[in-house]
């Protein structure tokens, strides 16, 4: 006897919802670095930890593979993917293009509430110099300036690019060097926005992103070279 159509649809919807939840959990853990580059993702272990069957785990891993966060390797199965130096550089180039476009749309629409939020985050970053949450505050500062552009899909894409790039930098690289410079650059960006200097603000933001990327990538290259030498 075949199952009722409504029951079949309900089961499919429940599985889709469960898969979406698993995707969200695994994506967040990868982007936060909780699941580091190269880690093997065993379906049985993940299913037990998340309290689901292997079916949504398998479907979630396929989706994360399509997003570039997971790789399927022979004899190992699914593993957390990495980014090469070239990939990291391209990621920042994409960010620079998208974020300057968002800022251009946003500046004429920025209001007191957006500036107040940005100032609050700047003050917090200046005080919490050794806080591991600094990268989140940094993103929130930029997002506060882009929000009025009302381009939620683009903003979410940029957020994922930001997190995906940052997870490849070990914590000591993120927290050392350049903090005072970045705070000054953030303040100048905020001032240019307030003055309505759209082109100058865009140019400054592009340099801020690309120069920051160069600093981080140079430090990452040095760390990877030291690791190779040690081997």
DRENPA-3360 file (N, C-alpha, C; in nm, 2 decimals, always signed):
BEGIN
1 = XXXXXXXX = +0.09/-0.12/+0.00/+0.00/+0.00/+0.00/+0.09/+0.12/+0.00 ~ +0.06/+0.22/-0.09/+0.14/+0.34/-0.10/+0.11/+0.43/+0.01 ~ +0.20/+0.52/+0.05/+0.18/+0.62/+0.15/+0.10/+0.73/+0.09 ~ +0.01/+0.79/+0.17/-0.07/+0.91/+0.13/+0.02/+1.02/+0.08 ~ -0.03/+1.09/-0.02/+0.05/+1.20/-0.08/+0.09/+1.30/+0.02 ~ -0.01/+1.34/+0.10/+0.02/+1.44/+0.21/+0.13/+1.40/+0.30 ~ +0.12/+1.27/+0.34/+0.22/+1.22/+0.43/+0.36/+1.22/+0.37 ~ +0.37/+1.18/+0.24/+0.49/+1.18/+0.17/+0.55/+1.32/+0.16;
9 = XXXXXXXX = +0.47/+1.42/+0.13/+0.51/+1.56/+0.12/+0.56/+1.61/+0.26 ~ +0.49/+1.57/+0.37/+0.53/+1.62/+0.50/+0.66/+1.56/+0.54 ~ +0.68/+1.43/+0.51/+0.81/+1.37/+0.54/+0.92/+1.44/+0.46 ~ +0.90/+1.47/+0.33/+1.00/+1.53/+0.25/+1.03/+1.67/+0.31 ~ +0.93/+1.74/+0.35/+0.95/+1.88/+0.41/+1.03/+1.87/+0.54 ~ +1.00/+1.77/+0.62/+1.07/+1.76/+0.75/+1.22/+1.73/+0.72 ~ +1.24/+1.64/+0.62/+1.38/+1.61/+0.59/+1.46/+1.73/+0.54 ~ +1.39/+1.81/+0.45/+1.45/+1.93/+0.40/+1.48/+2.03/+0.51;
17 = XXXXXXXX = +1.38/+2.04/+0.61/+1.41/+2.14/+0.72/+1.52/+2.09/+0.81 ~ +1.53/+1.96/+0.83/+1.64/+1.90/+0.91/+1.77/+1.93/+0.84 ~ +1.77/+1.90/+0.71/+1.90/+1.92/+0.63/+1.94/+2.07/+0.64 ~ +1.85/+2.16/+0.63/+1.88/+2.30/+0.64/+1.94/+2.34/+0.77 ~ +1.89/+2.28/+0.88/+1.94/+2.31/+1.01/+2.08/+2.25/+1.02 ~ +2.11/+2.13/+0.97/+2.24/+2.07/+0.97/+2.34/+2.16/+0.89 ~ +2.30/+2.20/+0.78/+2.38/+2.29/+0.69/+2.42/+2.42/+0.77 ~ +2.32/+2.48/+0.84/+2.35/+2.60/+0.92/+2.45/+2.57/+1.03;
25 = XXXXXXXX = +2.43/+2.46/+1.10/+2.52/+2.43/+1.21/+2.66/+2.41/+1.16 ~ +2.68/+2.32/+1.06/+2.81/+2.29/+1.01/+2.88/+2.41/+0.94 ~ +2.80/+2.49/+0.87/+2.86/+2.60/+0.81/+2.91/+2.70/+0.91 ~ +2.83/+2.72/+1.02/+2.88/+2.81/+1.12/+3.01/+2.76/+1.19 ~ +3.01/+2.63/+1.21/+3.13/+2.57/+1.28/+3.25/+2.58/+1.19 ~ +3.23/+2.57/+1.06/+3.35/+2.58/+0.97/+3.40/+2.72/+0.96 ~ +3.30/+2.82/+0.94/+3.34/+2.96/+0.93/+3.40/+3.01/+1.05 ~ +3.36/+2.96/+1.17/+3.42/+3.01/+1.30/+3.55/+2.95/+1.33;
33 = XXXXXXXX = +3.59/+2.84/+1.25/+3.71/+2.77/+1.28/+3.70/+2.66/+1.38 ~ +3.58/+2.64/+1.43/+3.56/+2.53/+1.52/+3.59/+2.39/+1.45 ~ +3.55/+2.39/+1.33/+3.59/+2.27/+1.24/+3.70/+2.32/+1.15 ~ +3.83/+2.29/+1.18/+3.94/+2.36/+1.11/+3.96/+2.29/+0.97 ~ +4.04/+2.36/+0.89/+4.08/+2.32/+0.76/+4.14/+2.18/+0.77 ~ +4.10/+2.09/+0.68/+4.15/+1.95/+0.67/+4.09/+1.85/+0.77 ~ +4.00/+1.90/+0.85/+3.93/+1.80/+0.95/+3.84/+1.71/+0.87 ~ +3.84/+1.58/+0.90/+3.76/+1.48/+0.84/+3.62/+1.49/+0.90;
41 = XXXXXXXX = +3.52/+1.49/+0.82/+3.38/+1.50/+0.87/+3.31/+1.36/+0.85 ~ +3.31/+1.28/+0.96/+3.25/+1.15/+0.96/+3.10/+1.16/+0.98 ~ +3.03/+1.10/+0.88/+2.88/+1.11/+0.89/+2.82/+1.05/+1.01 ~ +2.88/+0.93/+1.06/+2.82/+0.87/+1.17/+2.84/+0.95/+1.30 ~ +2.96/+1.01/+1.31/+2.99/+1.09/+1.43/+2.90/+1.22/+1.43 ~ +2.89/+1.29/+1.31/+2.81/+1.41/+1.31/+2.66/+1.38/+1.33 ~ +2.61/+1.27/+1.28/+2.47/+1.23/+1.30/+2.45/+1.21/+1.45 ~ +2.54/+1.14/+1.52/+2.53/+1.12/+1.67/+2.53/+1.25/+1.74;
49 = XXXXXXXX = +2.62/+1.34/+1.71/+2.64/+1.46/+1.78/+2.52/+1.56/+1.76 ~ +2.46/+1.55/+1.64/+2.35/+1.64/+1.61/+2.21/+1.58/+1.63 ~ +2.21/+1.45/+1.66/+2.09/+1.38/+1.69/+2.00/+1.37/+1.57 ~ +2.06/+1.34/+1.45/+1.98/+1.32/+1.33/+2.03/+1.19/+1.26 ~ +1.96/+1.15/+1.16/+2.00/+1.03/+1.08/+2.12/+1.07/+0.99 ~ +2.17/+0.98/+0.92/+2.28/+1.01/+0.83/+2.23/+1.07/+0.70 ~ +2.11/+1.06/+0.67/+2.05/+1.12/+0.54/+2.07/+1.27/+0.53 ~ +2.02/+1.35/+0.63/+2.04/+1.49/+0.63/+2.19/+1.53/+0.64;
57 = XXXXXXXX = +2.27/+1.45/+0.71/+2.41/+1.48/+0.71/+2.47/+1.47/+0.58 ~ +2.44/+1.36/+0.51/+2.49/+1.34/+0.37/+2.45/+1.45/+0.28 ~ +2.32/+1.49/+0.28/+2.27/+1.60/+0.20/+2.33/+1.73/+0.23 ~ +2.35/+1.76/+0.36/+2.42/+1.88/+0.41/+2.56/+1.89/+0.36 ~ +2.63/+1.78/+0.36/+2.77/+1.78/+0.31/+2.78/+1.81/+0.16 ~ +2.68/+1.76/+0.09/+2.68/+1.78/-0.05/+2.66/+1.93/-0.08 ~ +2.57/+1.99/+0.00/+2.54/+2.14/-0.02/+2.66/+2.22/+0.02 ~ +2.73/+2.18/+0.13/+2.85/+2.25/+0.17/+2.97/+2.23/+0.07;
65 = XXXXXXXX = +2.97/+2.12/+0.01/+3.06/+2.10/-0.10/+3.04/+2.19/-0.22 ~ +2.91/+2.22/-0.25/+2.88/+2.31/-0.36/+2.92/+2.45/-0.32 ~ +2.92/+2.48/-0.19/+2.95/+2.62/-0.14/+3.11/+2.63/-0.13 ~ +3.18/+2.52/-0.15/+3.32/+2.53/-0.14/+3.38/+2.51/-0.01 ~ +3.30/+2.48/+0.09/+3.35/+2.46/+0.23/+3.39/+2.32/+0.27 ~ +3.35/+2.23/+0.18/+3.38/+2.09/+0.21/+3.43/+2.02/+0.08 ~ +3.53/+1.93/+0.09/+3.58/+1.86/-0.02/+3.56/+1.71/+0.00 ~ +3.54/+1.64/-0.11/+3.53/+1.49/-0.10/+3.67/+1.44/-0.15;
73 = XXXXXXXX = +3.74/+1.37/-0.06/+3.87/+1.32/-0.09/+3.87/+1.16/-0.09 ~ +3.94/+1.10/-0.18/+3.94/+0.96/-0.19/+4.00/+0.90/-0.06 ~ +3.94/+0.79/-0.01/+3.99/+0.72/+0.10/+3.97/+0.80/+0.24 ~ +3.92/+0.93/+0.23/+3.90/+1.00/+0.35/+3.75/+1.05/+0.36 ~ +3.69/+1.06/+0.25/+3.55/+1.12/+0.25/+3.55/+1.27/+0.26 ~ +3.45/+1.32/+0.33/+3.44/+1.47/+0.34/+3.54/+1.53/+0.44 ~ +3.60/+1.63/+0.39/+3.69/+1.71/+0.48/+3.66/+1.86/+0.46 ~ +3.70/+1.94/+0.57/+3.68/+2.08/+0.56/+3.79/+2.13/+0.46;
81 = XXXXXXXX = +3.74/+2.21/+0.37/+3.83/+2.26/+0.26/+3.92/+2.37/+0.31 ~ +4.03/+2.40/+0.23/+4.12/+2.51/+0.26/+4.12/+2.61/+0.14 ~ +4.19/+2.72/+0.16/+4.21/+2.82/+0.06/+4.36/+2.84/+0.03 ~ +4.40/+2.84/-0.09/+4.53/+2.87/-0.13/+4.55/+3.02/-0.11 ~ +4.68/+3.07/-0.11/+4.71/+3.21/-0.11/+4.64/+3.28/-0.22 ~ +4.65/+3.23/-0.34/+4.58/+3.29/-0.46/+4.43/+3.30/-0.43 ~ +4.37/+3.20/-0.37/+4.22/+3.20/-0.35/+4.19/+3.31/-0.24 ~ +4.28/+3.33/-0.14/+4.26/+3.43/-0.04/+4.27/+3.57/-0.11;
89 = XXXXXXXX = +4.37/+3.59/-0.19/+4.38/+3.72/-0.26/+4.26/+3.75/-0.34 ~ +4.21/+3.65/-0.41/+4.09/+3.67/-0.50/+3.97/+3.70/-0.41 ~ +3.96/+3.64/-0.30/+3.84/+3.66/-0.21/+3.84/+3.81/-0.16 ~ +3.96/+3.86/-0.13/+3.96/+4.00/-0.09/+3.94/+4.10/-0.20 ~ +3.98/+4.06/-0.32/+3.95/+4.14/-0.44/+3.80/+4.15/-0.47 ~ +3.73/+4.03/-0.45/+3.59/+4.03/-0.47/+3.52/+4.12/-0.36 ~ +3.57/+4.10/-0.24/+3.51/+4.18/-0.13/+3.53/+4.33/-0.16 ~ +3.64/+4.37/-0.20/+3.67/+4.51/-0.23/+3.57/+4.57/-0.33;
97 = XXXXXXXX = +3.54/+4.49/-0.44/+3.45/+4.54/-0.54/+3.31/+4.54/-0.48 ~ +3.26/+4.44/-0.41/+3.13/+4.44/-0.36/+3.10/+4.54/-0.25 ~ +3.20/+4.55/-0.16/+3.18/+4.64/-0.04/+3.18/+4.79/-0.09 ~ +3.26/+4.82/-0.18/+3.26/+4.96/-0.23/+3.13/+5.00/-0.30 ~ +3.07/+4.90/-0.37/+2.94/+4.92/-0.43/+2.84/+4.94/-0.32 ~ +2.84/+4.85/-0.22/+2.74/+4.87/-0.11/+2.75/+5.00/-0.04 ~ +2.88/+5.05/-0.02/+2.90/+5.17/+0.04/+2.85/+5.29/-0.04 ~ +2.87/+5.28/-0.17/+2.82/+5.38/-0.26/+2.67/+5.40/-0.25;
105 = XXXXXXXX = +2.60/+5.29/-0.25/+2.45/+5.29/-0.24/+2.41/+5.34/-0.10 ~ +2.49/+5.31/+0.00/+2.45/+5.33/+0.14/+2.47/+5.47/+0.19 ~ +2.57/+5.54/+0.15/+2.61/+5.67/+0.21/+2.50/+5.77/+0.20 ~ +2.43/+5.79/+0.09/+2.32/+5.89/+0.09/+2.20/+5.85/+0.19 ~ +2.20/+5.73/+0.24/+2.09/+5.68/+0.32/+2.13/+5.66/+0.47 ~ +2.26/+5.69/+0.50/+2.30/+5.67/+0.64/+2.24/+5.77/+0.73 ~ +2.19/+5.73/+0.84/+2.13/+5.82/+0.94/+2.19/+5.81/+1.07 ~ +2.15/+5.89/+1.17/+2.21/+5.90/+1.30/+2.22/+5.76/+1.37;
113 = XXXXXXXX = +2.12/+5.68/+1.35/+2.13/+5.55/+1.42/+2.24/+5.46/+1.36 ~ +2.27/+5.47/+1.23/+2.38/+5.39/+1.17/+2.51/+5.45/+1.22 ~ +2.53/+5.58/+1.23/+2.65/+5.64/+1.28/+2.67/+5.61/+1.42 ~ +2.56/+5.61/+1.50/+2.58/+5.58/+1.64/+2.62/+5.43/+1.66 ~ +2.57/+5.34/+1.59/+2.61/+5.20/+1.59/+2.76/+5.18/+1.56 ~ +2.80/+5.25/+1.45/+2.94/+5.24/+1.40/+3.03/+5.30/+1.51 ~ +3.00/+5.41/+1.57/+3.08/+5.47/+1.67/+3.09/+5.38/+1.79 ~ +2.98/+5.32/+1.83/+2.98/+5.23/+1.94/+3.08/+5.11/+1.92;
121 = XXXXXXXX = +3.08/+5.06/+1.80/+3.17/+4.95/+1.76/+3.31/+4.99/+1.76 ~ +3.34/+5.11/+1.71/+3.47/+5.16/+1.70/+3.53/+5.17/+1.85 ~ +3.45/+5.23/+1.94/+3.49/+5.24/+2.07/+3.52/+5.11/+2.14 ~ +3.44/+5.01/+2.11/+3.45/+4.88/+2.16/+3.58/+4.81/+2.11 ~ +3.61/+4.83/+1.98/+3.73/+4.77/+1.93/+3.86/+4.83/+1.98 ~ +3.85/+4.96/+2.01/+3.96/+5.03/+2.07/+4.00/+4.98/+2.21 ~ +3.89/+4.94/+2.28/+3.91/+4.89/+2.42/+3.95/+4.75/+2.43 ~ +3.88/+4.66/+2.35/+3.89/+4.52/+2.35/+4.01/+4.48/+2.26;
129 = XXXXXXXX = +4.13/+4.53/+2.28/+4.23/+4.51/+2.18/+4.28/+4.36/+2.17 ~ +4.26/+4.28/+2.28/+4.30/+4.14/+2.27/+4.19/+4.05/+2.27 ~ +4.07/+4.10/+2.24/+3.95/+4.02/+2.24/+3.94/+3.94/+2.12 ~ +3.92/+3.81/+2.14/+3.91/+3.72/+2.02/+3.79/+3.75/+1.93 ~ +3.69/+3.83/+1.99/+3.57/+3.87/+1.91/+3.60/+3.99/+1.83 ~ +3.72/+4.04/+1.82/+3.75/+4.16/+1.74/+3.71/+4.15/+1.60 ~ +3.73/+4.03/+1.54/+3.70/+4.02/+1.40/+3.55/+4.03/+1.37 ~ +3.47/+3.98/+1.47/+3.32/+4.00/+1.46/+3.28/+4.14/+1.47;
137 = XXXXXXXX = +3.35/+4.22/+1.56/+3.32/+4.36/+1.58/+3.36/+4.44/+1.45 ~ +3.47/+4.39/+1.40/+3.52/+4.46/+1.27/+3.41/+4.44/+1.16 ~ +3.36/+4.32/+1.15/+3.26/+4.30/+1.05/+3.13/+4.38/+1.08 ~ +3.09/+4.38/+1.20/+2.97/+4.45/+1.24/+2.98/+4.60/+1.21 ~ +3.10/+4.65/+1.23/+3.13/+4.80/+1.20/+3.10/+4.82/+1.05 ~ +3.16/+4.74/+0.96/+3.14/+4.76/+0.82/+2.99/+4.73/+0.78 ~ +2.93/+4.63/+0.84/+2.79/+4.60/+0.81/+2.70/+4.71/+0.85 ~ +2.73/+4.79/+0.95/+2.65/+4.90/+1.00/+2.65/+5.01/+0.89;
145 = XXXXXXXX = +2.76/+5.02/+0.82/+2.77/+5.12/+0.71/+2.70/+5.08/+0.58 ~ +2.69/+4.95/+0.56/+2.63/+4.89/+0.44/+2.48/+4.87/+0.45 ~ +2.43/+4.86/+0.57/+2.29/+4.82/+0.59/+2.19/+4.90/+0.51 ~ +2.20/+5.04/+0.51/+2.10/+5.11/+0.44/+2.09/+5.09/+0.29 ~ +2.19/+5.02/+0.23/+2.19/+4.99/+0.09/+2.08/+4.90/+0.05 ~ +2.03/+4.82/+0.15/+1.92/+4.73/+0.14/+1.95/+4.63/+0.03 ~ +2.06/+4.57/+0.04/+2.10/+4.46/-0.05/+2.14/+4.34/+0.03 ~ +2.03/+4.27/+0.09/+2.06/+4.17/+0.19/+2.14/+4.05/+0.13;
153 = XXXXXXXX = +2.11/+4.01/+0.01/+2.18/+3.90/-0.05/+2.33/+3.93/-0.07 ~ +2.36/+4.05/-0.12/+2.50/+4.09/-0.13/+2.57/+4.10/+0.00 ~ +2.50/+4.15/+0.10/+2.56/+4.17/+0.23/+2.59/+4.03/+0.29 ~ +2.50/+3.94/+0.27/+2.52/+3.80/+0.33/+2.64/+3.73/+0.25 ~ +2.65/+3.75/+0.12/+2.76/+3.70/+0.04/+2.89/+3.75/+0.09 ~ +2.89/+3.88/+0.12/+3.02/+3.95/+0.16/+3.05/+3.90/+0.30 ~ +2.95/+3.88/+0.39/+2.98/+3.83/+0.52/+3.04/+3.69/+0.52 ~ +2.99/+3.60/+0.43/+3.05/+3.47/+0.41/+3.19/+3.47/+0.36;
161 = XXXXXXXX = +3.21/+3.56/+0.26/+3.35/+3.58/+0.21/+3.44/+3.62/+0.32 ~ +3.40/+3.71/+0.40/+3.48/+3.77/+0.52/+3.51/+3.65/+0.61 ~ +3.41/+3.58/+0.65/+3.43/+3.47/+0.75/+3.52/+3.36/+0.69 ~ +3.49/+3.32/+0.56/+3.57/+3.22/+0.50/+3.71/+3.25/+0.49 ~ +3.75/+3.38/+0.46/+3.89/+3.42/+0.45/+3.95/+3.42/+0.59 ~ +3.88/+3.47/+0.69/+3.94/+3.49/+0.82/+3.97/+3.36/+0.89 ~ +3.89/+3.26/+0.86/+3.91/+3.13/+0.93/+4.04/+3.07/+0.90 ~ +4.11/+3.11/+0.79/+4.24/+3.06/+0.75/+4.36/+3.12/+0.82;
169 = XXXXXXXX = +4.33/+3.23/+0.89/+4.44/+3.30/+0.96/+4.44/+3.26/+1.10 ~ +4.55/+3.20/+1.15/+4.56/+3.16/+1.29/+4.54/+3.28/+1.38 ~ +4.49/+3.26/+1.50/+4.45/+3.36/+1.59/+4.56/+3.46/+1.62 ~ +4.69/+3.42/+1.64/+4.80/+3.52/+1.66/+4.81/+3.62/+1.54 ~ +4.79/+3.57/+1.42/+4.79/+3.66/+1.31/+4.68/+3.77/+1.31 ~ +4.56/+3.72/+1.35/+4.45/+3.81/+1.36/+4.47/+3.92/+1.46 ~ +4.53/+3.89/+1.58/+4.53/+3.97/+1.69/+4.66/+4.06/+1.71 ~ +4.76/+4.04/+1.62/+4.88/+4.11/+1.64/+4.91/+4.21/+1.52;
177 = XXXXXXXX = +4.95/+4.32/+1.55/+5.00/+4.42/+1.45/+4.88/+4.49/+1.38 ~ +4.90/+4.62/+1.35/+4.81/+4.69/+1.26/+4.68/+4.73/+1.33 ~ +4.66/+4.70/+1.45/+4.53/+4.74/+1.52/+4.51/+4.89/+1.52 ~ +4.61/+4.96/+1.56/+4.59/+5.11/+1.57/+4.57/+5.17/+1.43 ~ +4.64/+5.12/+1.34/+4.63/+5.16/+1.20/+4.48/+5.14/+1.15 ~ +4.43/+5.02/+1.17/+4.30/+4.99/+1.13/+4.19/+5.07/+1.20 ~ +4.21/+5.10/+1.33/+4.12/+5.19/+1.40/+4.12/+5.33/+1.34 ~ +4.24/+5.38/+1.30/+4.24/+5.51/+1.24/+4.17/+5.51/+1.10;
185 = XXXXXXXX = +4.19/+5.40/+1.03/+4.13/+5.39/+0.89/+3.98/+5.38/+0.91 ~ +3.93/+5.31/+1.01/+3.79/+5.30/+1.03/+3.73/+5.44/+1.06 ~ +3.80/+5.51/+1.15/+3.75/+5.65/+1.18/+3.75/+5.74/+1.06 ~ +3.85/+5.73/+0.98/+3.85/+5.81/+0.85/+3.74/+5.77/+0.76 ~ +3.71/+5.64/+0.75/+3.60/+5.60/+0.66/+3.47/+5.65/+0.72 ~ +3.45/+5.65/+0.85/+3.33/+5.70/+0.91/+3.32/+5.86/+0.88 ~ +3.43/+5.93/+0.89/+3.42/+6.07/+0.87/+3.39/+6.10/+0.72 ~ +3.44/+6.03/+0.63/+3.42/+6.05/+0.49/+3.27/+6.02/+0.45;
193 = XXXXXXXX = +3.21/+5.92/+0.52/+3.07/+5.89/+0.50/+2.99/+6.01/+0.55 ~ +3.02/+6.06/+0.67/+2.94/+6.17/+0.72/+2.95/+6.30/+0.63 ~ +3.06/+6.32/+0.57/+3.08/+6.43/+0.48/+3.02/+6.41/+0.35 ~ +2.97/+6.29/+0.32/+2.91/+6.27/+0.19/+3.01/+6.25/+0.08 ~ +3.13/+6.23/+0.11/+3.24/+6.21/+0.01/+3.24/+6.07/-0.04 ~ +3.15/+6.04/-0.13/+3.13/+5.91/-0.18/+3.25/+5.85/-0.25 ~ +3.31/+5.92/-0.34/+3.42/+5.86/-0.42/+3.55/+5.85/-0.33 ~ +3.57/+5.94/-0.24/+3.68/+5.93/-0.15/+3.66/+5.82/-0.05;
201 = XXXXXXXX = +3.54/+5.80/-0.01/+3.51/+5.69/+0.09/+3.53/+5.56/+0.02 ~ +3.49/+5.55/-0.11/+3.50/+5.42/-0.18/+3.65/+5.39/-0.20 ~ +3.73/+5.49/-0.24/+3.87/+5.47/-0.26/+3.94/+5.43/-0.13 ~ +3.90/+5.49/-0.02/+3.96/+5.46/+0.11/+3.93/+5.32/+0.15 ~ +3.80/+5.28/+0.13/+3.75/+5.15/+0.17/+3.83/+5.04/+0.09 ~ +3.84/+5.06/-0.04/+3.91/+4.97/-0.12/+4.06/+4.95/-0.08 ~ +4.13/+5.05/-0.05/+4.26/+5.04/+0.00/+4.27/+4.98/+0.14 ~ +4.17/+5.01/+0.22/+4.16/+4.95/+0.36/+4.15/+4.80/+0.35;
209 = XXXXXXXX = +4.06/+4.75/+0.26/+4.05/+4.61/+0.25/+4.17/+4.54/+0.19 ~ +4.22/+4.60/+0.08/+4.33/+4.53/+0.01/+4.46/+4.54/+0.08 ~ +4.49/+4.65/+0.15/+4.61/+4.66/+0.23/+4.60/+4.57/+0.35 ~ +4.49/+4.56/+0.41/+4.47/+4.47/+0.53/+4.49/+4.33/+0.48 ~ +4.44/+4.29/+0.36/+4.46/+4.16/+0.31/+4.61/+4.13/+0.29 ~ +4.68/+4.23/+0.23/+4.82/+4.21/+0.21/+4.90/+4.18/+0.34 ~ +4.86/+4.26/+0.44/+4.93/+4.24/+0.57/+4.91/+4.10/+0.62 ~ +4.78/+4.06/+0.62/+4.75/+3.92/+0.68/+4.81/+3.81/+0.60;
217 = XXXXXXXX = +4.80/+3.82/+0.46/+4.85/+3.72/+0.38/+5.00/+3.71/+0.39 ~ +5.07/+3.82/+0.40/+5.22/+3.81/+0.41/+5.26/+3.74/+0.54 ~ +5.18/+3.77/+0.65/+5.21/+3.70/+0.78/+5.17/+3.55/+0.76 ~ +5.07/+3.52/+0.69/+5.03/+3.38/+0.67/+5.13/+3.30/+0.59 ~ +5.18/+3.37/+0.49/+5.29/+3.31/+0.41/+5.41/+3.28/+0.49 ~ +5.45/+3.37/+0.58/+5.56/+3.35/+0.67/+5.54/+3.23/+0.76 ~ +5.42/+3.22/+0.82/+5.39/+3.11/+0.91/+5.39/+2.97/+0.83 ~ +5.33/+2.97/+0.71/+5.33/+2.85/+0.63/+5.48/+2.81/+0.59;
225 = XXXXXXX = +5.56/+2.91/+0.56/+5.70/+2.88/+0.52/+5.77/+2.82/+0.64 ~ +5.75/+2.88/+0.76/+5.82/+2.83/+0.88/+5.77/+2.68/+0.91 ~ +5.64/+2.65/+0.88/+5.59/+2.52/+0.90/+5.66/+2.42/+0.81 ~ +5.67/+2.46/+0.68/+5.74/+2.37/+0.58/+5.89/+2.35/+0.62 ~ +5.95/+2.46/+0.67/+6.09/+2.44/+0.71/+6.11/+2.35/+0.82 ~ +6.01/+2.36/+0.92/+6.02/+2.27/+1.04/+6.00/+2.12/+1.00 ~ +5.92/+2.10/+0.89/+5.90/+1.96/+0.85/+6.02/+1.91/+0.78;
% end
